Amino acid sequence: MVILGIDPGLINTGYGLIQISGKNNLKVVDFGIISPNKKEKLSNRLKTIYDDLSLIIKKYSPNILSIEEVFFGKNVKSALLLGHARGVSMLCASNNNIPVFEYSPRKIKQSITGNGNADKSQVKFMVSQELNLKNMDFPDDASDALAIALCHNNQIKLNEL
């Protein structure tokens, strides 16, 4: 099974694919960021996210897409814009018949680090440990996307208990 984790954003959308074989055999398939041109109109930036994500899905054929839920902070406009990136990501999955699972930032952090208030460096460290990544020199958005994929894998294991 291949899980595609998505950390949505209009500046950088992180993606991370992990392959699960057997009970505990995890392997990183690919990870990175989709970075639409900031100077483009919103509609063109969303199209870039959709098109690039479509290529990733076509290349790796994930079975599941897991995505971070919108975090509602003080800036409502940011949350609404983030919702657009989530929407095109979820639409892309749906158009490819891939089931979508959503997780809150707190749930993801809790699942990966054991602490729902963990910071990005703690999440990145645990992701690198869990996936045997020697070099931690990769974007936080990609690390978060891998964490989201791992969170879904952990949820599957919990459901099997």
Helices and strands as residue ranges (DSSP letters): E 2-7, E 13-21, E 25-34, H 42-60, E 64-68, H 76-95, E 100-103, H 105-113, H 120-130, H 140-160
